[in-house]
Amino acid sequence: MSVRDVMKSFHIQDTLNTNIWEEDKTLNKNVRKILLKVSQKFIKDWNIDKKVKIQDIRFTGSLAAYNWSKYSDIDLHIIVQYKDLNKDLNLVSRFFTLMKAYWNIKHDIKINGYEIEVYVEDMSEKHTATGLYSVLEDKWIKEPEPTDAVFDEDDVMTKSKYFFNLYNDILLKKYKEGKYSEVIQVIEKTKEKIRKMRSSGLARGGEFSTENLVFKVLRRTDLLGKMNDLITKSTDKKLSET
């Protein structure tokens, strides 16, 4: 999948996705039922349901807005208070990040062809999403509006190309040369750079900021997945060294 093909998916749709939403813009009852079950299962699987109370269950992302496409997934955010689990909020955040990664690898749950991505979010976190729906309360927290998608296509292309060049021209070369520690170090720094870049873009310019669209390009072309695979391969090679 080329960058140009992915960028075509950023245009605005005329309606919300009719496989997910009713004509009155409420969440489809069957979709809501599944999302509630998934959320409860997620918490119970980690035996923390007695320590952590679900404050809300929220549906956000492009499928909760007008910029959905075939690449979209269902961003399901389980809202809790981190302090209920431990006073060290950074520790709790890392714990839930690992939980999320393990769950999403282990499970392949789809609704009408769209994958469910589960996140655990602290009650205090602020949202910059275009649309935000409370699955628990069955109502919009922030109802999206169809607006024109205005973004700098050339800027997105240029910034995306940097990461593709980094992977193809530097990381793969270092891997072939047996420089596994360098590969791991560069990828970890790059992933952190991408994370900060996206957060900054969302806070400053919203979903159509250059930084957020670059992240979407990297994810939808599977470059992020390739980087993760290369870390795993490099780690295995490094551990096999005598």
C-alpha positions, 0 to 999 in steps of 0.5 A: 500500500503506497503513501498516496493510496493511504492519503486518499483515505483521509477525505471526509465522508458525508455520513457516519459509518452506517454499519456502526451508527443509527440514522439518529447518530446513536450507537447501533445497539448490537455494536454497543452490546459487544463493546460493553462485553469486550470492556468487561472481559478486558478488565476481568482477564487481568483480575483487577475488576475488584480494584478498579472501577470502570468510570466510563467506556468511550468510543473515539477515533475516525469511526466516531467521526466523519473521516472513517475509511476502510483502514479505520478501527474501533478505538475503545477507551476504558476509563478508570482512575489510575490511583485506584490501582497504585499511587505510582501513576507512571507505573500504572500507565506502563502496566496498562500499556502492556495489557493493551499490547498483549490483549490486542495481539491475543485477540482478533475481535471485529465488528462489521469488519472493523477491529477493536483496539482496546485502551485503558485511560486515566480519568484525568486525561484530556481529549482532542478527538473530533468525536467522543461517545460514551458507550456506558451512558449511550450518548455523545460527549462530543458529537462530530461535525462534517468539516472539510479535511484541510491539511498539507499533503506535501508536508505529510509526504515529506515527513513520512518519507523520512521514516521510510528512508530511515527504515530502508536505508539505515535500519535494514542495513545495520541489521544486515551488518549485525549491528543489532544493538544499534537497530534496537536503540534507533527504533526505540528512539524513533518510536518515542519520537513518533509518539511525541510528534503525534501527541504534539500534533493532536494537541496543536492541530487536531486529527488533521495535523501533519503529525497525526496524519504522518502517524496514520500513514506509518501505521496503515502502511505497516511501517510501525509493524515492520519496525516492531518485527525488526526489534524482535528479530534483532533481540533474538539475534543478539541473544543468540550471539556467543 
